[in-house]
């Protein structure tokens, strides 16, 4: 995920805590957060699939 998108997520989170978000910003935040979670899940699956357990 691009750093600019992560920065936008953080910007919207700060705005939500201080003055609130408009409907459009709430929709944008939900979409960005879903995209972020998908990227995290993909990276986690890739990491877990490369783990080899040896006893």
mmCIF entry with sequence, helices, sheets and N, C-alpha, C, O atoms, coordinates in Angstrom:
data_MODEL
# 
_entry.id   MODEL 
# 
_entity.id                         1 
_entity.type                       polymer 
_entity.pdbx_number_of_molecules   1 
# 
_entity_poly.entity_id                      1 
_entity_poly.type                           'polypeptide(L)' 
_entity_poly.nstd_linkage                   no 
_entity_poly.nstd_monomer                   no 
_entity_poly.pdbx_seq_one_letter_code       
;(UNK)(UNK)(UNK)(UNK)(UNK)(UNK)(UNK)(UNK)(UNK)(UNK)(UNK)(UNK)(UNK)(UNK)(UNK)(UNK)
(UNK)(UNK)(UNK)(UNK)(UNK)(UNK)(UNK)(UNK)(UNK)(UNK)(UNK)(UNK)(UNK)(UNK)(UNK)(UNK)
(UNK)(UNK)(UNK)(UNK)(UNK)(UNK)(UNK)(UNK)(UNK)(UNK)(UNK)(UNK)(UNK)(UNK)(UNK)(UNK)
(UNK)(UNK)(UNK)(UNK)(UNK)(UNK)(UNK)
;
_entity_poly.pdbx_seq_one_letter_code_can   XXXXXXXXXXXXXXXXXXXXXXXXXXXXXXXXXXXXXXXXXXXXXXXXXXXXXXX 
_entity_poly.pdbx_strand_id                 A 
# 
loop_
_entity_poly_seq.entity_id 
_entity_poly_seq.num 
_entity_poly_seq.mon_id 
_entity_poly_seq.hetero 
1 1  UNK n 
1 2  UNK n 
1 3  UNK n 
1 4  UNK n 
1 5  UNK n 
1 6  UNK n 
1 7  UNK n 
1 8  UNK n 
1 9  UNK n 
1 10 UNK n 
1 11 UNK n 
1 12 UNK n 
1 13 UNK n 
1 14 UNK n 
1 15 UNK n 
1 16 UNK n 
1 17 UNK n 
1 18 UNK n 
1 19 UNK n 
1 20 UNK n 
1 21 UNK n 
1 22 UNK n 
1 23 UNK n 
1 24 UNK n 
1 25 UNK n 
1 26 UNK n 
1 27 UNK n 
1 28 UNK n 
1 29 UNK n 
1 30 UNK n 
1 31 UNK n 
1 32 UNK n 
1 33 UNK n 
1 34 UNK n 
1 35 UNK n 
1 36 UNK n 
1 37 UNK n 
1 38 UNK n 
1 39 UNK n 
1 40 UNK n 
1 41 UNK n 
1 42 UNK n 
1 43 UNK n 
1 44 UNK n 
1 45 UNK n 
1 46 UNK n 
1 47 UNK n 
1 48 UNK n 
1 49 UNK n 
1 50 UNK n 
1 51 UNK n 
1 52 UNK n 
1 53 UNK n 
1 54 UNK n 
1 55 UNK n 
# 
_struct_asym.id          A 
_struct_asym.entity_id   1 
# 
loop_
_struct_conf.conf_type_id 
_struct_conf.id 
_struct_conf.pdbx_PDB_helix_id 
_struct_conf.beg_label_comp_id 
_struct_conf.beg_label_asym_id 
_struct_conf.beg_label_seq_id 
_struct_conf.pdbx_beg_PDB_ins_code 
_struct_conf.end_label_comp_id 
_struct_conf.end_label_asym_id 
_struct_conf.end_label_seq_id 
_struct_conf.pdbx_end_PDB_ins_code 
_struct_conf.beg_auth_comp_id 
_struct_conf.beg_auth_asym_id 
_struct_conf.beg_auth_seq_id 
_struct_conf.end_auth_comp_id 
_struct_conf.end_auth_asym_id 
_struct_conf.end_auth_seq_id 
_struct_conf.pdbx_PDB_helix_class 
_struct_conf.details 
_struct_conf.pdbx_PDB_helix_length 
HELX_P HELX_P1 AA1 UNK A 3  ? UNK A 18 ? UNK A 3  UNK A 18 1 ? 16 
HELX_P HELX_P2 AA2 UNK A 23 ? UNK A 49 ? UNK A 23 UNK A 49 1 ? 27 
# 
_struct_conf_type.id          HELX_P 
_struct_conf_type.criteria    ? 
_struct_conf_type.reference   ? 
# 
loop_
_atom_site.group_PDB 
_atom_site.id 
_atom_site.type_symbol 
_atom_site.label_atom_id 
_atom_site.label_alt_id 
_atom_site.label_comp_id 
_atom_site.label_asym_id 
_atom_site.label_entity_id 
_atom_site.label_seq_id 
_atom_site.pdbx_PDB_ins_code 
_atom_site.Cartn_x 
_atom_site.Cartn_y 
_atom_site.Cartn_z 
_atom_site.occupancy 
_atom_site.B_iso_or_equiv 
_atom_site.pdbx_formal_charge 
_atom_site.auth_seq_id 
_atom_site.auth_comp_id 
_atom_site.auth_asym_id 
_atom_site.auth_atom_id 
_atom_site.pdbx_PDB_model_num 
ATOM 1   N N  . UNK A 1 1  ? 0.861   -1.169  0.000  1.00 0.00 ? 1  UNK A N  1 
ATOM 2   C CA . UNK A 1 1  ? 0.000   0.000   0.000  1.00 0.00 ? 1  UNK A CA 1 
ATOM 3   C C  . UNK A 1 1  ? 0.909   1.234   0.000  1.00 0.00 ? 1  UNK A C  1 
ATOM 4   O O  . UNK A 1 1  ? 1.927   1.275   0.690  1.00 0.00 ? 1  UNK A O  1 
ATOM 5   N N  . UNK A 1 2  ? 0.524   2.208   -0.769 1.00 0.00 ? 2  UNK A N  1 
ATOM 6   C CA . UNK A 1 2  ? 1.320   3.431   -0.900 1.00 0.00 ? 2  UNK A CA 1 
ATOM 7   C C  . UNK A 1 2  ? 1.298   4.250   0.389  1.00 0.00 ? 2  UNK A C  1 
ATOM 8   O O  . UNK A 1 2  ? 0.303   4.269   1.113  1.00 0.00 ? 2  UNK A O  1 
ATOM 9   N N  . UNK A 1 3  ? 2.399   4.916   0.656  1.00 0.00 ? 3  UNK A N  1 
ATOM 10  C CA . UNK A 1 3  ? 2.511   5.738   1.861  1.00 0.00 ? 3  UNK A CA 1 
ATOM 11  C C  . UNK A 1 3  ? 1.509   6.886   1.844  1.00 0.00 ? 3  UNK A C  1 
ATOM 12  O O  . UNK A 1 3  ? 1.016   7.293   2.896  1.00 0.00 ? 3  UNK A O  1 
ATOM 13  N N  . UNK A 1 4  ? 1.202   7.410   0.658  1.00 0.00 ? 4  UNK A N  1 
ATOM 14  C CA . UNK A 1 4  ? 0.243   8.516   0.567  1.00 0.00 ? 4  UNK A CA 1 
ATOM 15  C C  . UNK A 1 4  ? -1.150  8.078   1.036  1.00 0.00 ? 4  UNK A C  1 
ATOM 16  O O  . UNK A 1 4  ? -1.882  8.864   1.639  1.00 0.00 ? 4  UNK A O  1 
ATOM 17  N N  . UNK A 1 5  ? -1.509  6.829   0.759  1.00 0.00 ? 5  UNK A N  1 
ATOM 18  C CA . UNK A 1 5  ? -2.812  6.314   1.198  1.00 0.00 ? 5  UNK A CA 1 
ATOM 19  C C  . UNK A 1 5  ? -2.836  6.129   2.719  1.00 0.00 ? 5  UNK A C  1 
ATOM 20  O O  . UNK A 1 5  ? -3.845  6.408   3.366  1.00 0.00 ? 5  UNK A O  1 
ATOM 21  N N  . UNK A 1 6  ? -1.731  5.661   3.279  1.00 0.00 ? 6  UNK A N  1 
ATOM 22  C CA . UNK A 1 6  ? -1.631  5.500   4.732  1.00 0.00 ? 6  UNK A CA 1 
ATOM 23  C C  . UNK A 1 6  ? -1.701  6.867   5.405  1.00 0.00 ? 6  UNK A C  1 
ATOM 24  O O  . UNK A 1 6  ? -2.350  7.026   6.440  1.00 0.00 ? 6  UNK A O  1 
ATOM 25  N N  . UNK A 1 7  ? -1.035  7.844   4.817  1.00 0.00 ? 7  UNK A N  1 
ATOM 26  C CA . UNK A 1 7  ? -1.085  9.207   5.353  1.00 0.00 ? 7  UNK A CA 1 
ATOM 27  C C  . UNK A 1 7  ? -2.517  9.739   5.333  1.00 0.00 ? 7  UNK A C  1 
ATOM 28  O O  . UNK A 1 7  ? -2.944  10.413  6.271  1.00 0.00 ? 7  UNK A O  1 
ATOM 29  N N  . UNK A 1 8  ? -3.252  9.440   4.274  1.00 0.00 ? 8  UNK A N  1 
ATOM 30  C CA . UNK A 1 8  ? -4.645  9.900   4.171  1.00 0.00 ? 8  UNK A CA 1 
ATOM 31  C C  . UNK A 1 8  ? -5.517  9.229   5.240  1.00 0.00 ? 8  UNK A C  1 
ATOM 32  O O  . UNK A 1 8  ? -6.387  9.874   5.825  1.00 0.00 ? 8  UNK A O  1 
ATOM 33  N N  . UNK A 1 9  ? -5.283  7.939   5.493  1.00 0.00 ? 9  UNK A N  1 
ATOM 34  C CA . UNK A 1 9  ? -6.009  7.241   6.555  1.00 0.00 ? 9  UNK A CA 1 
ATOM 35  C C  . UNK A 1 9  ? -5.764  7.929   7.888  1.00 0.00 ? 9  UNK A C  1 
ATOM 36  O O  . UNK A 1 9  ? -6.701  8.167   8.650  1.00 0.00 ? 9  UNK A O  1 
ATOM 37  N N  . UNK A 1 10 ? -4.516  8.247   8.166  1.00 0.00 ? 10 UNK A N  1 
ATOM 38  C CA . UNK A 1 10 ? -4.171  8.907   9.420  1.00 0.00 ? 10 UNK A CA 1 
ATOM 39  C C  . UNK A 1 10 ? -4.775  10.305  9.508  1.00 0.00 ? 10 UNK A C  1 
ATOM 40  O O  . UNK A 1 10 ? -5.237  10.727  10.568 1.00 0.00 ? 10 UNK A O  1 
ATOM 41  N N  . UNK A 1 11 ? -4.768  11.010  8.396  1.00 0.00 ? 11 UNK A N  1 
ATOM 42  C CA . UNK A 1 11 ? -5.339  12.359  8.352  1.00 0.00 ? 11 UNK A CA 1 
ATOM 43  C C  . UNK A 1 11 ? -6.843  12.310  8.662  1.00 0.00 ? 11 UNK A C  1 
ATOM 44  O O  . UNK A 1 11 ? -7.351  13.116  9.442  1.00 0.00 ? 11 UNK A O  1 
ATOM 45  N N  . UNK A 1 12 ? -7.534  11.368  8.049  1.00 0.00 ? 12 UNK A N  1 
ATOM 46  C CA . UNK A 1 12 ? -8.971  11.233  8.300  1.00 0.00 ? 12 UNK A CA 1 
ATOM 47  C C  . UNK A 1 12 ? -9.251  10.801  9.742  1.00 0.00 ? 12 UNK A C  1 
ATOM 48  O O  . UNK A 1 12 ? -10.231 11.245  10.339 1.00 0.00 ? 12 UNK A O  1 
ATOM 49  N N  . UNK A 1 13 ? -8.408  9.948   10.300 1.00 0.00 ? 13 UNK A N  1 
ATOM 50  C CA . UNK A 1 13 ? -8.598  9.512   11.689 1.00 0.00 ? 13 UNK A CA 1 
ATOM 51  C C  . UNK A 1 13 ? -8.457  10.685  12.649 1.00 0.00 ? 13 UNK A C  1 
ATOM 52  O O  . UNK A 1 13 ? -9.234  10.814  13.595 1.00 0.00 ? 13 UNK A O  1 
ATOM 53  N N  . UNK A 1 14 ? -7.466  11.542  12.408 1.00 0.00 ? 14 UNK A N  1 
ATOM 54  C CA . UNK A 1 14 ? -7.279  12.720  13.263 1.00 0.00 ? 14 UNK A CA 1 
ATOM 55  C C  . UNK A 1 14 ? -8.467  13.668  13.142 1.00 0.00 ? 14 UNK A C  1 
ATOM 56  O O  . UNK A 1 14 ? -8.953  14.207  14.136 1.00 0.00 ? 14 UNK A O  1 
ATOM 57  N N  . UNK A 1 15 ? -8.925  13.861  11.909 1.00 0.00 ? 15 UNK A N  1 
ATOM 58  C CA . UNK A 1 15 ? -10.050 14.768  11.687 1.00 0.00 ? 15 UNK A CA 1 
ATOM 59  C C  . UNK A 1 15 ? -11.314 14.224  12.352 1.00 0.00 ? 15 UNK A C  1 
ATOM 60  O O  . UNK A 1 15 ? -12.108 14.985  12.904 1.00 0.00 ? 15 UNK A O  1 
ATOM 61  N N  . UNK A 1 16 ? -11.495 12.904  12.295 1.00 0.00 ? 16 UNK A N  1 
ATOM 62  C CA . UNK A 1 16 ? -12.664 12.283  12.907 1.00 0.00 ? 16 UNK A CA 1 
ATOM 63  C C  . UNK A 1 16 ? -12.677 12.524  14.416 1.00 0.00 ? 16 UNK A C  1 
ATOM 64  O O  . UNK A 1 16 ? -13.736 12.745  15.003 1.00 0.00 ? 16 UNK A O  1 
ATOM 65  N N  . UNK A 1 17 ? -11.512 12.482  15.035 1.00 0.00 ? 17 UNK A N  1 
ATOM 66  C CA . UNK A 1 17 ? -11.413 12.681  16.479 1.00 0.00 ? 17 UNK A CA 1 
ATOM 67  C C  . UNK A 1 17 ? -11.642 14.138  16.884 1.00 0.00 ? 17 UNK A C  1 
ATOM 68  O O  . UNK A 1 17 ? -12.135 14.412  17.979 1.00 0.00 ? 17 UNK A O  1 
ATOM 69  N N  . UNK A 1 18 ? -11.287 15.059  16.011 1.00 0.00 ? 18 UNK A N  1 
ATOM 70  C CA . UNK A 1 18 ? -11.370 16.475  16.380 1.00 0.00 ? 18 UNK A CA 1 
ATOM 71  C C  . UNK A 1 18 ? -12.693 17.120  15.969 1.00 0.00 ? 18 UNK A C  1 
ATOM 72  O O  . UNK A 1 18 ? -13.456 17.573  16.822 1.00 0.00 ? 18 UNK A O  1 
ATOM 73  N N  . UNK A 1 19 ? -12.964 17.161  14.668 1.00 0.00 ? 19 UNK A N  1 
ATOM 74  C CA . UNK A 1 19 ? -14.155 17.901  14.221 1.00 0.00 ? 19 UNK A CA 1 
ATOM 75  C C  . UNK A 1 19 ? -15.206 17.029  13.548 1.00 0.00 ? 19 UNK A C  1 
ATOM 76  O O  . UNK A 1 19 ? -16.317 17.489  13.288 1.00 0.00 ? 19 UNK A O  1 
ATOM 77  N N  . UNK A 1 20 ? -14.867 15.776  13.264 1.00 0.00 ? 20 UNK A N  1 
ATOM 78  C CA . UNK A 1 20 ? -15.824 14.894  12.605 1.00 0.00 ? 20 UNK A CA 1 
ATOM 79  C C  . UNK A 1 20 ? -15.621 14.861  11.102 1.00 0.00 ? 20 UNK A C  1 
ATOM 80  O O  . UNK A 1 20 ? -14.906 15.685  10.532 1.00 0.00 ? 20 UNK A O  1 
ATOM 81  N N  . UNK A 1 21 ? -16.265 13.892  10.477 1.00 0.00 ? 21 UNK A N  1 
ATOM 82  C CA . UNK A 1 21 ? -16.121 13.704  9.036  1.00 0.00 ? 21 UNK A CA 1 
ATOM 83  C C  . UNK A 1 21 ? -17.454 13.906  8.329  1.00 0.00 ? 21 UNK A C  1 
ATOM 84  O O  . UNK A 1 21 ? -18.525 13.684  8.893  1.00 0.00 ? 21 UNK A O  1 
ATOM 85  N N  . UNK A 1 22 ? -17.351 14.335  7.076  1.00 0.00 ? 22 UNK A N  1 
ATOM 86  C CA . UNK A 1 22 ? -18.539 14.426  6.235  1.00 0.00 ? 22 UNK A CA 1 
ATOM 87  C C  . UNK A 1 22 ? -18.884 13.017  5.742  1.00 0.00 ? 22 UNK A C  1 
ATOM 88  O O  . UNK A 1 22 ? -18.113 12.078  5.940  1.00 0.00 ? 22 UNK A O  1 
ATOM 89  N N  . UNK A 1 23 ? -20.030 12.881  5.108  1.00 0.00 ? 23 UNK A N  1 
ATOM 90  C CA . UNK A 1 23 ? -20.448 11.585  4.559  1.00 0.00 ? 23 UNK A CA 1 
ATOM 91  C C  . UNK A 1 23 ? -19.426 11.059  3.553  1.00 0.00 ? 23 UNK A C  1 
ATOM 92  O O  . UNK A 1 23 ? -19.076 9.879   3.568  1.00 0.00 ? 23 UNK A O  1 
ATOM 93  N N  . UNK A 1 24 ? -18.957 11.945  2.685  1.00 0.00 ? 24 UNK A N  1 
ATOM 94  C CA . UNK A 1 24 ? -17.986 11.540  1.660  1.00 0.00 ? 24 UNK A CA 1 
ATOM 95  C C  . UNK A 1 24 ? -16.678 11.087  2.305  1.00 0.00 ? 24 UNK A C  1 
ATOM 96  O O  . UNK A 1 24 ? -16.074 10.106  1.869  1.00 0.00 ? 24 UNK A O  1 
ATOM 97  N N  . UNK A 1 25 ? -16.248 11.791  3.328  1.00 0.00 ? 25 UNK A N  1 
ATOM 98  C CA . UNK A 1 25 ? -15.007 11.421  4.010  1.00 0.00 ? 25 UNK A CA 1 
ATOM 99  C C  . UNK A 1 25 ? -15.166 10.097  4.763  1.00 0.00 ? 25 UNK A C  1 
ATOM 100 O O  . UNK A 1 25 ? -14.226 9.304   4.822  1.00 0.00 ? 25 UNK A O  1 
ATOM 101 N N  . UNK A 1 26 ? -16.336 9.854   5.333  1.00 0.00 ? 26 UNK A N  1 
ATOM 102 C CA . UNK A 1 26 ? -16.578 8.584   6.008  1.00 0.00 ? 26 UNK A CA 1 
ATOM 103 C C  . UNK A 1 26 ? -16.511 7.426   5.017  1.00 0.00 ? 26 UNK A C  1 
ATOM 104 O O  . UNK A 1 26 ? -15.941 6.375   5.311  1.00 0.00 ? 26 UNK A O  1 
ATOM 105 N N  . UNK A 1 27 ? -17.098 7.630   3.848  1.00 0.00 ? 27 UNK A N  1 
ATOM 106 C CA . UNK A 1 27 ? -17.059 6.607   2.801  1.00 0.00 ? 27 UNK A CA 1 
ATOM 107 C C  . UNK A 1 27 ? -15.629 6.362   2.353  1.00 0.00 ? 27 UNK A C  1 
ATOM 108 O O  . UNK A 1 27 ? -15.210 5.217   2.185  1.00 0.00 ? 27 UNK A O  1 
ATOM 109 N N  . UNK A 1 28 ? -14.876 7.448   2.159  1.00 0.00 ? 28 UNK A N  1 
ATOM 110 C CA . UNK A 1 28 ? -13.474 7.340   1.750  1.00 0.00 ? 28 UNK A CA 1 
ATOM 111 C C  . UNK A 1 28 ? -12.665 6.608   2.816  1.00 0.00 ? 28 UNK A C  1 
ATOM 112 O O  . UNK A 1 28 ? -11.831 5.762   2.494  1.00 0.00 ? 28 UNK A O  1 
ATOM 113 N N  . UNK A 1 29 ? -12.910 6.932   4.080  1.00 0.00 ? 29 UNK A N  1 
ATOM 114 C CA . UNK A 1 29 ? -12.186 6.304   5.173  1.00 0.00 ? 29 UNK A CA 1 
ATOM 115 C C  . UNK A 1 29 ? -12.455 4.799   5.215  1.00 0.00 ? 29 UNK A C  1 
ATOM 116 O O  . UNK A 1 29 ? -11.530 4.007   5.395  1.00 0.00 ? 29 UNK A O  1 
ATOM 117 N N  . UNK A 1 30 ? -13.698 4.411   5.052  1.00 0.00 ? 30 UNK A N  1 
ATOM 118 C CA . UNK A 1 30 ? -14.058 2.988   5.061  1.00 0.00 ? 30 UNK A CA 1 
ATOM 119 C C  . UNK A 1 30 ? -13.369 2.247   3.919  1.00 0.00 ? 30 UNK A C  1 
ATOM 120 O O  . UNK A 1 30 ? -12.855 1.144   4.108  1.00 0.00 ? 30 UNK A O  1 
ATOM 121 N N  . UNK A 1 31 ? -13.360 2.854   2.741  1.00 0.00 ? 31 UNK A N  1 
ATOM 122 C CA . UNK A 1 31 ? -12.730 2.223   1.576  1.00 0.00 ? 31 UNK A CA 1 
ATOM 123 C C  . UNK A 1 31 ? -11.225 2.089   1.774  1.00 0.00 ? 31 UNK A C  1 
ATOM 124 O O  . UNK A 1 31 ? -10.645 1.044   1.478  1.00 0.00 ? 31 UNK A O  1 
ATOM 125 N N  . UNK A 1 32 ? -10.592 3.153   2.278  1.00 0.00 ? 32 UNK A N  1 
ATOM 126 C CA . UNK A 1 32 ? -9.151  3.106   2.507  1.00 0.00 ? 32 UNK A CA 1 
ATOM 127 C C  . UNK A 1 32 ? -8.791  2.086   3.575  1.00 0.00 ? 32 UNK A C  1 
ATOM 128 O O  . UNK A 1 32 ? -7.798  1.370   3.447  1.00 0.00 ? 32 UNK A O  1 
ATOM 129 N N  . UNK A 1 33 ? -9.597  2.019   4.629  1.00 0.00 ? 33 UNK A N  1 
ATOM 130 C CA . UNK A 1 33 ? -9.334  1.079   5.702  1.00 0.00 ? 33 UNK A CA 1 
ATOM 131 C C  . UNK A 1 33 ? -9.492  -0.362  5.211  1.00 0.00 ? 33 UNK A C  1 
ATOM 132 O O  . UNK A 1 33 ? -8.707  -1.232  5.588  1.00 0.00 ? 33 UNK A O  1 
ATOM 133 N N  . UNK A 1 34 ? -10.485 -0.617  4.385  1.00 0.00 ? 34 UNK A N  1 
ATOM 134 C CA . UNK A 1 34 ? -10.682 -1.954  3.822  1.00 0.00 ? 34 UNK A CA 1 
ATOM 135 C C  . UNK A 1 34 ? -9.495  -2.340  2.943  1.00 0.00 ? 34 UNK A C  1 
ATOM 136 O O  . UNK A 1 34 ? -9.031  -3.479  2.980  1.00 0.00 ? 34 UNK A O  1 
ATOM 137 N N  . UNK A 1 35 ? -9.010  -1.389  2.158  1.00 0.00 ? 35 UNK A N  1 
ATOM 138 C CA . UNK A 1 35 ? -7.845  -1.630  1.304  1.00 0.00 ? 35 UNK A CA 1 
ATOM 139 C C  . UNK A 1 35 ? -6.613  -1.926  2.157  1.00 0.00 ? 35 UNK A C  1 
ATOM 140 O O  . UNK A 1 35 ? -5.827  -2.815  1.832  1.00 0.00 ? 35 UNK A O  1 
ATOM 141 N N  . UNK A 1 36 ? -6.450  -1.182  3.241  1.00 0.00 ? 36 UNK A N  1 
ATOM 142 C CA . UNK A 1 36 ? -5.324  -1.380  4.151  1.00 0.00 ? 36 UNK A CA 1 
ATOM 143 C C  . UNK A 1 36 ? -5.384  -2.770  4.784  1.00 0.00 ? 36 UNK A C  1 
ATOM 144 O O  . UNK A 1 36 ? -4.376  -3.474  4.828  1.00 0.00 ? 36 UNK A O  1 
ATOM 145 N N  . UNK A 1 37 ? -6.554  -3.165  5.271  1.00 0.00 ? 37 UNK A N  1 
ATOM 146 C CA . UNK A 1 37 ? -6.700  -4.480  5.886  1.00 0.00 ? 37 UNK A CA 1 
ATOM 147 C C  . UNK A 1 37 ? -6.420  -5.601  4.885  1.00 0.00 ? 37 UNK A C  1 
ATOM 148 O O  . UNK A 1 37 ? -5.809  -6.609  5.241  1.00 0.00 ? 37 UNK A O  1 
ATOM 149 N N  . UNK A 1 38 ? -6.852  -5.436  3.662  1.00 0.00 ? 38 UNK A N  1 
ATOM 150 C CA . UNK A 1 38 ? -6.583  -6.437  2.630  1.00 0.00 ? 38 UNK A CA 1 
ATOM 151 C C  . UNK A 1 38 ? -5.076  -6.569  2.392  1.00 0.00 ? 38 UNK A C  1 
ATOM 152 O O  . UNK A 1 38 ? -4.566  -7.677  2.226  1.00 0.00 ? 38 UNK A O  1 
ATOM 153 N N  . UNK A 1 39 ? -4.373  -5.450  2.375  1.00 0.00 ? 39 UNK A N  1 
ATOM 154 C CA . UNK A 1 39 ? -2.923  -5.484  2.181  1.00 0.00 ? 39 UNK A CA 1 
ATOM 155 C C  . UNK A 1 39 ? -2.230  -6.159  3.361  1.00 0.00 ? 39 UNK A C  1 
ATOM 156 O O  . UNK A 1 39 ? -1.298  -6.940  3.166  1.00 0.00 ? 39 UNK A O  1 
ATOM 157 N N  . UNK A 1 40 ? -2.669  -5.870  4.568  1.00 0.00 ? 40 UNK A N  1 
ATOM 158 C CA . UNK A 1 40 ? -2.082  -6.490  5.758  1.00 0.00 ? 40 UNK A CA 1 
ATOM 159 C C  . UNK A 1 40 ? -2.318  -7.995  5.734  1.00 0.00 ? 40 UNK A C  1 
ATOM 160 O O  . UNK A 1 40 ? -1.405  -8.774  6.010  1.00 0.00 ? 40 UNK A O  1 
ATOM 161 N N  . UNK A 1 41 ? -3.521  -8.400  5.410  1.00 0.00 ? 41 UNK A N  1 
ATOM 162 C CA . UNK A 1 41 ? -3.843  -9.835  5.350  1.00 0.00 ? 41 UNK A CA 1 
ATOM 163 C C  . UNK A 1 41 ? -3.007  -10.551 4.294  1.00 0.00 ? 41 UNK A C  1 
ATOM 164 O O  . UNK A 1 41 ? -2.524  -11.659 4.529  1.00 0.00 ? 41 UNK A O  1 
ATOM 165 N N  . UNK A 1 42 ? -2.834  -9.925  3.137  1.00 0.00 ? 42 UNK A N  1 
ATOM 166 C CA . UNK A 1 42 ? -2.032  -10.510 2.068  1.00 0.00 ? 42 UNK A CA 1 
ATOM 167 C C  . UNK A 1 42 ? -0.588  -10.680 2.521  1.00 0.00 ? 42 UNK A C  1 
ATOM 168 O O  . UNK A 1 42 ? 0.021   -11.726 2.299  1.00 0.00 ? 42 UNK A O  1 
ATOM 169 N N  . UNK A 1 43 ? -0.043  -9.641  3.158  1.00 0.00 ? 43 UNK A N  1 
ATOM 170 C CA . UNK A 1 43 ? 1.334   -9.721  3.636  1.00 0.00 ? 43 UNK A CA 1 
ATOM 171 C C  . UNK A 1 43 ? 1.487   -10.771 4.724  1.00 0.00 ? 43 UNK A C  1 
ATOM 172 O O  . UNK A 1 43 ? 2.490   -11.485 4.751  1.00 0.00 ? 43 UNK A O  1 
ATOM 173 N N  . UNK A 1 44 ? 0.529   -10.878 5.605  1.00 0.00 ? 44 UNK A N  1 
ATOM 174 C CA . UNK A 1 44 ? 0.583   -11.870 6.668  1.00 0.00 ? 44 UNK A CA 1 
ATOM 175 C C  . UNK A 1 44 ? 0.535   -13.282 6.096  1.00 0.00 ? 44 UNK A C  1 
ATOM 176 O O  . UNK A 1 44 ? 1.297   -14.151 6.517  1.00 0.00 ? 44 UNK A O  1 
ATOM 177 N N  . UNK A 1 45 ? -0.358  -13.511 5.139  1.00 0.00 ? 45 UNK A N  1 
ATOM 178 C CA . UNK A 1 45 ? -0.450  -14.834 4.513  1.00 0.00 ? 45 UNK A CA 1 
ATOM 179 C C  . UNK A 1 45 ? 0.862   -15.197 3.827  1.00 0.00 ? 45 UNK A C  1 
ATOM 180 O O  . UNK A 1 45 ? 1.316   -16.338 3.917  1.00 0.00 ? 45 UNK A O  1 
ATOM 181 N N  . UNK A 1 46 ? 1.474   -14.231 3.141  1.00 0.00 ? 46 UNK A N  1 
ATOM 182 C CA . UNK A 1 46 ? 2.745   -14.485 2.465  1.00 0.00 ? 46 UNK A CA 1 
ATOM 183 C C  . UNK A 1 46 ? 3.836   -14.827 3.475  1.00 0.00 ? 46 UNK A C  1 
ATOM 184 O O  . UNK A 1 46 ? 4.644   -15.727 3.242  1.00 0.00 ? 46 UNK A O  1 
ATOM 185 N N  . UNK A 1 47 ? 3.858   -14.119 4.580  1.00 0.00 ? 47 UNK A N  1 
ATOM 186 C CA . UNK A 1 47 ? 4.849   -14.382 5.617  1.00 0.00 ? 47 UNK A CA 1 
ATOM 187 C C  . UNK A 1 47 ? 4.635   -15.760 6.230  1.00 0.00 ? 47 UNK A C  1 
ATOM 188 O O  . UNK A 1 47 ? 5.585   -16.523 6.410  1.00 0.00 ? 47 UNK A O  1 
ATOM 189 N N  . UNK A 1 48 ? 3.402   -16.070 6.543  1.00 0.00 ? 48 UNK A N  1 
ATOM 190 C CA . UNK A 1 48 ? 3.102   -17.364 7.158  1.00 0.00 ? 48 UNK A CA 1 
ATOM 191 C C  . UNK A 1 48 ? 3.369   -18.532 6.210  1.00 0.00 ? 48 UNK A C  1 
ATOM 192 O O  . UNK A 1 48 ? 3.764   -19.611 6.653  1.00 0.00 ? 48 UNK A O  1 
ATOM 193 N N  . UNK A 1 49 ? 3.162   -18.329 4.935  1.00 0.00 ? 49 UNK A N  1 
ATOM 194 C CA . UNK A 1 49 ? 3.398   -19.417 3.994  1.00 0.00 ? 49 UNK A CA 1 
ATOM 195 C C  . UNK A 1 49 ? 4.890   -19.704 3.807  1.00 0.00 ? 49 UNK A C  1 
ATOM 196 O O  . UNK A 1 49 ? 5.260   -20.775 3.325  1.00 0.00 ? 49 UNK A O  1 
ATOM 197 N N  . UNK A 1 50 ? 5.743   -18.754 4.186  1.00 0.00 ? 50 UNK A N  1 
ATOM 198 C CA . UNK A 1 50 ? 7.198   -18.947 4.059  1.00 0.00 ? 50 UNK A CA 1 
ATOM 199 C C  . UNK A 1 50 ? 7.836   -19.464 5.334  1.00 0.00 ? 50 UNK A C  1 
ATOM 200 O O  . UNK A 1 50 ? 9.049   -19.673 5.368  1.00 0.00 ? 50 UNK A O  1 
ATOM 201 N N  . UNK A 1 51 ? 7.059   -19.674 6.374  1.00 0.00 ? 51 UNK A N  1 
ATOM 202 C CA . UNK A 1 51 ? 7.604   -20.163 7.629  1.00 0.00 ? 51 UNK A CA 1 
ATOM 203 C C  . UNK A 1 51 ? 7.748   -21.683 7.561  1.00 0.00 ? 51 UNK A C  1 
ATOM 204 O O  . UNK A 1 51 ? 6.830   -22.399 7.161  1.00 0.00 ? 51 UNK A O  1 
ATOM 205 N N  . UNK A 1 52 ? 8.910   -22.140 7.960  1.00 0.00 ? 52 UNK A N  1 
ATOM 206 C CA . UNK A 1 52 ? 9.164   -23.595 8.021  1.00 0.00 ? 52 UNK A CA 1 
ATOM 207 C C  . UNK A 1 52 ? 9.472   -23.945 9.460  1.00 0.00 ? 52 UNK A C  1 
ATOM 208 O O  . UNK A 1 52 ? 10.335  -23.341 10.097 1.00 0.00 ? 52 UNK A O  1 
ATOM 209 N N  . UNK A 1 53 ? 8.752   -24.927 9.957  1.00 0.00 ? 53 UNK A N  1 
ATOM 210 C CA . UNK A 1 53 ? 8.932   -25.349 11.338 1.00 0.00 ? 53 UNK A CA 1 
ATOM 211 C C  . UNK A 1 53 ? 9.844   -26.576 11.351 1.00 0.00 ? 53 UNK A C  1 
ATOM 212 O O  . UNK A 1 53 ? 9.599   -27.569 10.666 1.00 0.00 ? 53 UNK A O  1 
ATOM 213 N N  . UNK A 1 54 ? 10.893  -26.472 12.145 1.00 0.00 ? 54 UNK A N  1 
ATOM 214 C CA . UNK A 1 54 ? 11.771  -27.630 12.293 1.00 0.00 ? 54 UNK A CA 1 
ATOM 215 C C  . UNK A 1 54 ? 11.869  -27.973 13.767 1.00 0.00 ? 54 UNK A C  1 
ATOM 216 O O  . UNK A 1 54 ? 11.958  -27.098 14.628 1.00 0.00 ? 54 UNK A O  1 
ATOM 217 N N  . UNK A 1 55 ? 11.850  -29.264 14.031 1.00 0.00 ? 55 UNK A N  1 
ATOM 218 C CA . UNK A 1 55 ? 11.897  -29.722 15.426 1.00 0.00 ? 55 UNK A CA 1 
ATOM 219 C C  . UNK A 1 55 ? 13.204  -30.395 15.726 1.00 0.00 ? 55 UNK A C  1 
ATOM 220 O O  . UNK A 1 55 ? 13.423  -30.844 16.851 1.00 0.00 ? 55 UNK A O  1 
# 
